[in-house]
Amino acid sequence: MKLTMVGTGYVGLVTGSCFANTGNDVTCLDVDEKKIALLKRGTCPIHEPGLAELIARNTDSGRLKFTTNSRQAFADADVIFICVGTPSGQEGSADVGAVMRAAEDIAQGLEQSGSVSKARLVVVKSTVPVGTTHRVCDLIRSRTEVAFSIAHNPEFLKGGAAVSDFLRPDRVVCGVEDDAAAEILRDLYEPFVRQGNPIIMMDLRSSEMVKYASNAMLACKISFINEIANLCERCGADIRAVREGMCADHRIGNQFLHPGLGFGGSCFPKDVLAMVGMGKAMGFECKLIGAVHAVNEDQRLYFFNKIVEHFADDLSGRTLAFWGVAFKPETDDIREAPSLTLMQRALDAGALVRAFDPVAADHLKSAMPAVTTANDMYEVLAGADALVICTEWSEFRHPDFDRVAAALRAKVIFDGRNIYRPSLMQKLGFIYYSVGREPVGGGQGRGVRRQGSGVRTSSPI
């Protein structure tokens, strides 16, 4: 089958590469000439495990091509996937401008190619508010009389595991209006669900809502466990034990119930806000989903306040070293990353900020030039007053703690991902703060003033 992906971001590249890998002829279209030039040279513009190899293999085979020429991309396409971004717009509502522009281009492309005997299918894969796919269909039909079908096919790809998620999906959801569209999508996805997971057909509006509802549910679990963790700190409970007791209940499960700095990335923050925006547009207040967003925003400030209180409300002249910038491991995506919030607050408070991330440093340089980046996880610690952990990269889990202690000015760690055992930190002599657990290191870990100015002990966090 001949497929065209409109957009070469995470979704377009992963979808196109995986479909090409099952024998389809795929063309990826983008207006970004620099990105297309990179891809034609065999360079993957994003860090996603397995994606570069997949692109290279299918480009070499001739099944995967890249172009900025829309007429060429649409001329022979059996199926056209819209995979462009839908960022947060005014008051958090989803901005579907790029989707509608893609629809205009598709209408023009269909009109130029004329009627053909084979079925044409336009699939909206971008995450869009309910009703948008119908708007896309209406726009195209208003610009051309060439026959086509419309569908919606939400993606459920996790950053850092997008390729494996596509190759082995939990489920494939398709919103369709006719049997022909359903048959085409079943044929495309059948190679990926041979382990028995379902391809679920439904109406367009329900398909659009499934994506938002799924992300909102996962975001809700993250905000829930963070709120419980903060309560644990106040009442002396240990979130590790509480979580273990909760997750043993099979009705609750254990996924997305890890306390930390909250959710970030390109999906959860904008999709949660988009649902709130959809509700407002329809005269309905999404109270629970709005609270999920509020708790997530507060979680970053709550953790930052631990740093401020430790240094007696004065970060001026202090140096903070950050391990991890990306919003999660195995990706270079820093969109809405909690680390950026913490770094900006530290800078605003007068601190010097350094950071190390295995793959996201270049993005950080562009986003926050005031932050100094290092090429080594120990180099970034030299002379710093504390280490702040924002991303649970594997190499951070078992560091050389002797090197850490020797590099830091003081043995202070703020762990936003709970990757170390407090008992080990105490044994090694670190002052250690985490999430939902009592800090270790004794009174000297609270309200430490500059050398020679005494020690202030604040109330428990």
ABEGO torsion letter per residue (X at the ends): XBBBBBEABAAAAAAAAAAAAAGBBBBBBBABAAAAAAAAAGBBABBBBGAAAAAAAAAAAGABBBBABAAAAAAABABBBBABBBBBBBGGBBBAAAAAAAAAAAAAAAAAAEBBABBBBBBBABBBBBGAAAAAAAAAAAABABBBBBBBBBBBBBBGAAAAAAABBABBBBBBABAAAAAAAAAAAAAAAAAGBBBBBBBAAAAAAAAAAAAAAAAAAAAAAAAAAAAAAAAGBBAAAAAAAAAABAAAEABGBBBBAEBBEAAAAAAAAAAAAAAAAAGBBBAAAAAAAAAAAAAAAAAAAAAAAAAGGBABGBBBBBBEABABBGBABABGBAAAAAAAAAAAAGBBBBBBBAAAAAAAAAABAABBBBABAAAAABGBABBBBABBBAAAABBBAAAAAAABABBBBBBAAGABBAAAAAAAGBBBBBBGBBBBGEAAABGBBBBGAEBBBBBBX
